[in-house]
Amino acid sequence: MTGAPELPPDTIQDCFVWLVGHRVIPGEYFDPIQLIPINLLEVLEDARAIQSGHLIPLDRGGRHEPSNAFLMLARSNQLQGNLTLNELLELLQRILDRHRERGHIN
């Protein structure tokens, strides 16, 4: 996360590897949908800015467990809805293709 303080070595950095899949290092965790950093100061100002997301949505058989869950921005969770990441990316690609065909974007 951006805005996060430096942490002493070998402390909290390794405590959440099971949850996020990597060491907790300031500036190295990105929202998995938008691929932008999650800003700790924004989260502290509004805890609703960050949510728990799922690779396989819960209503599609996914489980709320570390291998399926990750932290993401609320807007990204809203965009993903009940789609898998691949389904969301395919949908976005189809939308972009249609806009390119109509000359709305290059």
ZALO-745694 format. One record per residue (C-alpha): residue in one letter; x negated, y, z negated. Coordinates in nm, 4 decimals, padded with zeros to 6 digits, m for minus. Example, Ala and Ser with C-alpha at 12.3 -4.5 7.8 and 13.67 -1.06 7.14 Angstrom:
> a/m01.2300/m00.4500/m00.7800
> s/m01.3670/m00.1060/m00.7140
//
This chain:
> m/00.0000/00.0000/00.0000
> t/m00.1175/00.3504/00.0627
> g/m00.1316/00.5784/m00.2406
> a/m00.2086/00.2856/m00.4715
> p/m00.4962/00.3276/m00.7168
> e/m00.8137/00.1264/m00.6883
> l/m00.7977/m00.1858/m00.9033
> p/m01.0727/m00.3420/m01.1096
> p/m01.2142/m00.6511/m00.9375
> d/m01.0695/m00.9935/m01.0141
> t/m00.7619/m00.8776/m01.2033
> i/m00.4200/m00.8021/m01.0558
> q/m00.5685/m00.8346/m00.7077
> d/m00.5360/m01.2113/m00.7321
> c/m00.2207/m01.2378/m00.9453
> f/00.0277/m01.2033/m00.6588
> v/m00.1421/m01.3986/m00.3813
> w/00.1374/m01.6582/m00.4128
> l/00.3933/m01.3829/m00.3396
> v/00.2376/m01.1699/m00.0671
> g/00.0007/m01.4261/00.0854
> h/m00.3154/m01.2218/00.0334
> r/m00.5077/m01.0353/m00.2335
> v/m00.3480/m00.7087/m00.3488
> i/m00.5843/m00.4497/m00.2049
> p/m00.4779/m00.0842/m00.1686
> g/m00.4145/00.0063/00.1940
> e/m00.4023/m00.3518/00.3222
> y/m00.0364/m00.4505/00.2854
> f/00.1812/m00.3538/00.5785
> d/00.5552/m00.3752/00.6292
> p/00.5952/m00.6984/00.8308
> i/00.8545/m00.5530/01.0708
> q/00.7282/m00.2031/01.1494
> l/00.3609/m00.2892/01.0797
> i/00.3115/00.0338/00.8860
> p/00.1705/00.0711/00.5335
> i/00.4130/00.0788/00.2427
> n/00.3413/00.3908/00.0385
> l/00.3388/00.3247/m00.3361
> l/00.4236/00.6872/m00.4193
> e/00.7383/00.6687/m00.2045
> v/00.8389/00.3440/m00.3763
> l/00.7847/00.5013/m00.7192
> e/01.0029/00.7969/m00.6182
> d/01.2792/00.5692/m00.4887
> a/01.2650/00.2006/m00.5812
> r/01.5252/00.1294/m00.3100
> a/01.2618/00.2110/m00.0463
> i/01.1255/m00.1425/m00.0750
> q/01.3145/m00.4697/m00.0644
> s/01.2557/m00.8422/m00.0523
> g/01.2778/m00.9775/00.3002
> h/01.2850/m01.3304/00.4334
> l/01.1258/m01.4975/00.7347
> i/01.4310/m01.7215/00.7592
> p/01.7314/m01.5234/00.6325
> l/01.9062/m01.6648/00.3269
> d/02.2402/m01.6957/00.5073
> r/02.0663/m01.9061/00.7751
> g/01.9206/m02.1632/00.5394
> g/01.6155/m01.9711/00.4197
> r/01.5188/m01.9944/00.0558
> h/01.4151/m01.7248/m00.1867
> e/01.0676/m01.8679/m00.2444
> p/00.7164/m01.7306/m00.1885
> s/00.6587/m01.9033/00.1455
> n/00.9732/m01.7369/00.2879
> a/00.9800/m01.4017/00.1061
> f/00.7822/m01.0802/00.1444
> l/00.8085/m00.7134/00.0541
> m/00.9353/m00.4834/00.3266
> l/01.0722/m00.1340/00.3720
> a/01.4480/m00.0994/00.3341
> r/01.4793/00.0270/00.6935
> s/01.2983/m00.2828/00.8205
> n/01.5273/m00.5113/00.6221
> q/01.8235/m00.3274/00.7731
> l/01.6806/m00.3700/01.1242
> q/01.6115/m00.7403/01.0736
> g/01.9535/m00.8169/00.9288
> n/02.0071/m01.1919/00.9453
> l/01.7681/m01.2457/01.2371
> t/01.4371/m01.4256/01.2174
> l/01.1358/m01.2123/01.3034
> n/01.1099/m01.3769/01.6471
> e/01.4794/m01.3159/01.7168
> l/01.4430/m00.9504/01.6185
> l/01.1374/m00.9033/01.8420
> e/01.3139/m01.0733/02.1341
> l/01.6195/m00.8480/02.0854
> l/01.4035/m00.5357/02.0736
> q/01.2190/m00.6464/02.3881
> r/01.5482/m00.6964/02.5757
> i/01.6624/m00.3486/02.4670
> l/01.3333/m00.1925/02.5818
> d/01.3544/m00.3772/02.9146
> r/01.7065/m00.2462/02.9792
> h/01.5984/00.1114/02.9010
> r/01.2978/00.0756/03.1345
> e/01.5241/m00.0593/03.4125
> r/01.7448/00.2491/03.3812
> g/01.4452/00.4818/03.3822
> h/01.5020/00.6076/03.0284
> i/01.1451/00.5215/02.9263
> n/00.8234/00.4449/03.1130
//
